[in-house]
Amino acid sequence: MVKVNCHEGVKVYIEGGSGSLVMSSIDWDKLEEVVERAVRRARSEELKEMAEAVKALAEYMRTGFQEILKRLDEHDKRLSEITEILRRHEEILKRHEEILSDHGKTFSELVKAVGELKVAMGSLGRRWGVDLEKTVLKIYKDALESRGIEPGKVEKFIYTDVDGKYYRQGARLEMDVYIHDDKVYLIEVKSHAELDDVEWLFDKARIVGRILGREVKRVILIAINIDKEALDRANQLGIDTIYGAVIT
């Protein structure tokens, strides 16, 4: 810090730090009075010119210093505004972090619940597959009996083609079979029969007939719902159909 002592107790402090310049403790009225007095007391023309120059310099410094103070005040206000904005943003970010944390916990709980639901649905689906066939056979009991089939004597046929002799190696084939008086009836039960189900049933019935070594008298598809194109295809392939509704 540089300290300059002027006439009549006027003091100017210049502080420098990190390239900054700050001027303070200037009594401009007092300084002007001192300069004016010096001008009046000057006896020679050279002294008068010097005094006038000092007076002009003092006025220039006063104007510039006031402008600097004004700008510093504006910068201080702007800095305060920016600080307040940053504080608000920090609060918003903190709330967002809390929300994301809560969402993360909720998502983890949801993933766990979905996993448990999949396990439950898988178990239910397997059970439903077993109960479905029994239920459907009872529902369409009259239709089956009119075709010479006793629903209570329909049995599940399961065959694993270990060597791939009849189909693909290791393939598992399942179908309901009813045998009476050496007549073989093959039955497939579906909750919803589609075109691919009909095509596969036709091929599977031929394979099962070869495995049993008997002539298949009738292939029957029982479906609660059946697609229109699946029904048309079943009729083309000679598959007997029993159904509740046709979906177009």
C-alpha positions as CSV (number, residue, x, y, z in Angstrom):
1,M,0.0,0.0,0.0
2,V,1.3,3.5,-0.9
3,K,0.3,6.4,1.3
4,V,0.5,9.9,0.0
5,N,0.1,12.9,2.4
6,C,-1.1,16.1,0.7
7,H,-1.5,19.7,2.0
8,E,-4.0,20.5,4.7
9,G,-4.4,16.9,5.9
10,V,-5.7,15.5,2.6
11,K,-4.9,11.8,2.4
12,V,-4.9,9.4,-0.6
13,Y,-4.5,5.7,-0.2
14,I,-3.6,3.5,-3.1
15,E,-3.9,-0.3,-2.4
16,G,-2.7,-2.8,-4.9
17,G,-3.4,-6.6,-4.9
18,S,-3.8,-9.1,-7.7
19,G,-3.7,-6.3,-10.2
20,S,-6.5,-4.3,-8.6
21,L,-6.4,-0.6,-7.7
22,V,-8.6,0.9,-5.0
23,M,-8.6,4.6,-4.0
24,S,-10.3,5.8,-0.8
25,S,-10.4,8.4,1.9
26,I,-10.3,11.4,-0.5
27,D,-12.0,14.6,0.6
28,W,-12.5,16.1,-2.8
29,D,-13.9,19.4,-1.5
30,K,-10.8,19.9,0.7
31,L,-8.5,19.0,-2.2
32,E,-10.2,21.5,-4.5
33,E,-9.9,24.2,-1.8
34,V,-6.1,23.5,-1.5
35,V,-5.6,23.6,-5.2
36,E,-7.6,26.8,-5.6
37,R,-5.5,28.4,-2.8
38,A,-2.3,27.4,-4.5
39,V,-3.5,29.0,-7.7
40,R,-4.2,32.3,-6.0
41,R,-0.9,32.4,-4.2
42,A,1.2,31.6,-7.3
43,R,3.2,34.7,-8.2
44,S,4.8,33.9,-11.5
45,E,3.1,32.8,-14.7
46,E,4.9,29.5,-14.7
47,L,3.6,28.7,-11.2
48,K,0.1,29.8,-12.2
49,E,0.2,27.5,-15.2
50,M,1.4,24.6,-13.0
51,A,-1.3,25.4,-10.5
52,E,-3.9,25.4,-13.2
53,A,-2.6,22.1,-14.5
54,V,-2.8,20.6,-11.0
55,K,-6.3,21.9,-10.7
56,A,-7.3,20.3,-14.0
57,L,-5.7,17.0,-13.1
58,A,-7.5,17.0,-9.7
59,E,-10.8,17.5,-11.5
60,Y,-10.1,14.7,-14.0
61,M,-9.1,12.4,-11.1
62,R,-12.3,13.3,-9.3
63,T,-14.5,12.6,-12.3
64,G,-12.7,9.3,-13.1
65,F,-12.8,8.1,-9.5
66,Q,-16.5,8.8,-9.2
67,E,-17.1,6.8,-12.4
68,I,-15.0,3.9,-11.0
69,L,-17.0,3.9,-7.8
70,K,-20.2,3.9,-9.9
71,R,-19.1,0.9,-11.9
72,L,-17.9,-0.9,-8.9
73,D,-21.3,-0.4,-7.3
74,E,-23.0,-1.8,-10.4
75,H,-20.7,-4.7,-10.5
76,D,-21.3,-5.4,-6.8
77,K,-25.1,-5.4,-7.4
78,R,-24.7,-7.7,-10.4
79,L,-22.4,-10.0,-8.4
80,S,-25.1,-10.1,-5.6
81,E,-27.7,-11.1,-8.2
82,I,-25.5,-13.8,-9.7
83,T,-24.8,-15.1,-6.2
84,E,-28.5,-15.3,-5.5
85,I,-29.2,-17.1,-8.8
86,L,-26.5,-19.6,-8.1
87,R,-27.9,-20.2,-4.6
88,R,-31.3,-20.9,-6.1
89,H,-29.9,-23.2,-8.7
90,E,-28.0,-25.1,-5.9
91,E,-31.3,-25.5,-4.1
92,I,-33.1,-26.7,-7.2
93,L,-30.3,-29.2,-8.0
94,K,-30.5,-30.5,-4.4
95,R,-34.2,-31.1,-4.8
96,H,-33.7,-32.8,-8.1
97,E,-31.1,-35.1,-6.5
98,E,-33.6,-36.0,-3.8
99,I,-36.3,-36.7,-6.4
100,L,-33.9,-38.8,-8.5
101,S,-33.0,-40.7,-5.3
102,D,-36.6,-41.4,-4.6
103,H,-37.3,-42.4,-8.2
104,G,-34.3,-44.8,-8.0
105,K,-35.7,-46.5,-4.9
106,T,-39.2,-46.7,-6.5
107,F,-37.7,-48.1,-9.7
108,S,-35.8,-50.8,-7.8
109,E,-38.9,-51.7,-5.9
110,L,-40.8,-51.9,-9.3
111,V,-38.2,-54.1,-10.8
112,K,-38.4,-56.4,-7.9
113,A,-42.2,-56.5,-8.0
114,V,-42.1,-57.3,-11.8
115,G,-39.8,-60.1,-11.1
116,E,-42.0,-61.6,-8.5
117,L,-45.0,-61.1,-10.8
118,K,-43.3,-63.0,-13.6
119,V,-42.6,-65.9,-11.3
120,A,-46.2,-65.9,-10.1
121,M,-47.6,-65.6,-13.7
122,G,-45.3,-68.4,-14.8
123,S,-46.6,-70.7,-12.1
124,L,-50.2,-69.6,-12.8
125,G,-49.7,-70.2,-16.6
126,R,-48.5,-73.7,-16.1
127,R,-51.4,-74.5,-13.8
128,W,-53.8,-72.8,-16.2
129,G,-52.5,-74.9,-19.0
130,V,-53.5,-78.1,-17.1
131,D,-56.8,-76.8,-15.9
132,L,-57.7,-75.3,-19.2
133,E,-57.9,-78.6,-21.0
134,K,-60.0,-80.2,-18.4
135,T,-62.4,-77.2,-18.3
136,V,-62.7,-76.9,-22.1
137,L,-63.3,-80.6,-22.5
138,K,-66.2,-80.3,-19.9
139,I,-67.6,-77.2,-21.7
140,Y,-67.7,-79.0,-25.0
141,K,-68.7,-82.4,-23.6
142,D,-71.9,-82.6,-25.8
143,A,-70.0,-81.7,-29.0
144,L,-67.4,-84.4,-28.2
145,E,-69.9,-87.1,-27.4
146,S,-71.7,-86.4,-30.6
147,R,-68.4,-87.3,-32.3
148,G,-68.2,-90.6,-30.3
149,I,-65.7,-89.3,-27.8
150,E,-66.1,-89.7,-24.0
151,P,-64.3,-86.6,-22.5
152,G,-63.5,-88.5,-19.3
153,K,-61.4,-91.0,-21.2
154,V,-59.3,-88.6,-23.1
155,E,-55.6,-89.1,-22.1
156,K,-52.5,-87.0,-22.5
157,F,-49.9,-88.3,-24.9
158,I,-46.3,-87.2,-24.3
159,Y,-43.4,-88.4,-26.4
160,T,-39.8,-87.3,-26.5
161,D,-38.1,-88.1,-29.8
162,V,-34.7,-88.8,-28.3
163,D,-33.1,-90.1,-31.6
164,G,-35.0,-87.8,-33.9
165,K,-36.7,-90.8,-35.6
166,Y,-40.0,-89.1,-36.1
167,Y,-39.3,-85.4,-35.8
168,R,-36.3,-83.4,-34.5
169,Q,-33.9,-85.0,-32.1
170,G,-34.9,-84.3,-28.5
171,A,-38.3,-82.8,-29.5
172,R,-41.1,-83.2,-27.0
173,L,-44.6,-83.8,-28.5
174,E,-47.8,-83.4,-26.5
175,M,-51.3,-84.1,-27.6
176,D,-54.6,-85.4,-26.1
177,V,-55.5,-88.8,-27.4
178,Y,-58.8,-90.8,-27.3
179,I,-58.7,-94.4,-28.4
180,H,-61.9,-96.4,-28.7
181,D,-62.6,-99.6,-30.7
182,D,-59.2,-99.3,-32.3
183,K,-60.2,-95.8,-33.5
184,V,-57.7,-93.0,-32.7
185,Y,-58.8,-89.4,-32.1
186,L,-56.2,-86.7,-31.7
187,I,-57.4,-83.6,-29.8
188,E,-55.7,-80.2,-29.4
189,V,-57.1,-77.7,-26.9
190,K,-56.4,-73.9,-27.2
191,S,-57.7,-70.8,-25.5
192,H,-57.0,-68.9,-28.8
193,A,-56.2,-70.8,-32.0
194,E,-54.2,-69.0,-34.7
195,L,-53.1,-69.9,-38.1
196,D,-49.7,-71.3,-37.0
197,D,-51.4,-73.5,-34.4
198,V,-53.5,-75.1,-37.2
199,E,-50.4,-75.7,-39.4
200,W,-48.5,-77.3,-36.5
201,L,-51.4,-79.4,-35.4
202,F,-51.7,-80.9,-38.9
203,D,-48.0,-81.8,-39.0
204,K,-48.0,-83.0,-35.3
205,A,-51.0,-85.3,-35.9
206,R,-49.2,-87.1,-38.7
207,I,-46.1,-87.5,-36.6
208,V,-48.1,-88.9,-33.6
209,G,-50.0,-91.3,-35.9
210,R,-46.7,-92.7,-37.0
211,I,-45.5,-93.0,-33.4
212,L,-48.6,-94.8,-32.4
213,G,-48.5,-97.0,-35.5
214,R,-52.3,-96.5,-36.0
215,E,-54.5,-94.7,-38.4
216,V,-55.8,-91.5,-37.1
217,K,-59.6,-91.4,-37.6
218,R,-60.1,-87.7,-36.7
219,V,-58.0,-84.6,-35.7
220,I,-60.0,-82.2,-33.5
221,L,-59.1,-78.7,-32.6
222,I,-61.0,-77.3,-29.6
223,A,-60.7,-73.5,-29.0
224,I,-62.5,-70.9,-27.0
225,N,-61.6,-68.4,-29.7
226,I,-60.3,-69.0,-33.2
227,D,-59.1,-66.6,-35.9
228,K,-61.1,-66.6,-39.1
229,E,-58.0,-67.5,-41.2
230,A,-57.2,-70.3,-38.8
231,L,-60.7,-71.7,-39.1
232,D,-60.6,-71.6,-42.9
233,R,-57.2,-73.3,-43.0
234,A,-58.4,-76.0,-40.6
235,N,-61.3,-76.7,-42.9
236,Q,-58.9,-77.0,-45.9
237,L,-56.7,-79.5,-44.0
238,G,-59.7,-81.6,-42.8
239,I,-59.3,-80.7,-39.2
240,D,-62.5,-80.9,-37.2
241,T,-63.1,-77.7,-35.2
242,I,-65.1,-77.0,-32.0
243,Y,-65.0,-73.4,-30.9
244,G,-66.8,-70.7,-29.0
245,A,-66.1,-67.6,-31.1
246,V,-64.5,-66.6,-34.4
247,I,-62.2,-63.6,-34.4
248,T,-62.1,-61.7,-37.7
